[in-house]
Amino acid sequence: MPFLFLLSHFEILCLSTLSRLFCTTKDQRLEGEWQRLAREHLPLSLLLCDVDFFKRYNDRYGHPVGDDCLRTVAKTIESCIRRPADLVARYGGEEFAVILPNTLREGATFIAEEICLAIANLQIPHEASFVKDCVSVSIGISTTMPQKNVHQRSLIESADKGLYLAKNQGRDRSVYSSN
């Protein structure tokens, strides 16, 4: 998925609305955090989360059950972040992004591991997974010090690399990648 598409199509989770899982937000959120943190010389972390073998999940259980699974995963990811500035966003299919302003590598890694554990504790059956018999997630982690003359795409590319590594290392895990 092109990174410019990711930047312009973040969707904030609207968990209080039962009729819709997600609502659209403007692409200014990530850009705004990037600019603010560049001015304040503070770090920005990004987690890219992917539900492992979700296409196989949908094929096995059907799309309505898949939608319910994504709602549950989204709520669970959101329950793992605690600060008002932190943001859980969906950017396509079974993929989620977690924007963590003013968060160092250690804090981002802690939250990613907490998300993996919380999803595992749900014990949502996934008989079609090649990883385990319940739903799991793979997470790429990246942290940077935003700079005005550097595009936030570098942060996304780095987190995407971490996600790729997590999948190649067997999934159901989080992997940090520096940019």
Secondary structure, DSSP 8 states (H G I E B T S, - for coil): --HHHHHH--EEE-TT-SS-SEEE--THHHHHHHHHHHHHT--EEEEEEEETTHHHHHHHH-HHHHHHHHHHHHHHHHHT--STT-EEEEEETTEEEEEEET--HHHHHHHHHHHHHHHHHH--B-TT-SS-SB--EEEEEEEE---TTS-THHHHHHHHHHHHHHHHTTSSSEEE---
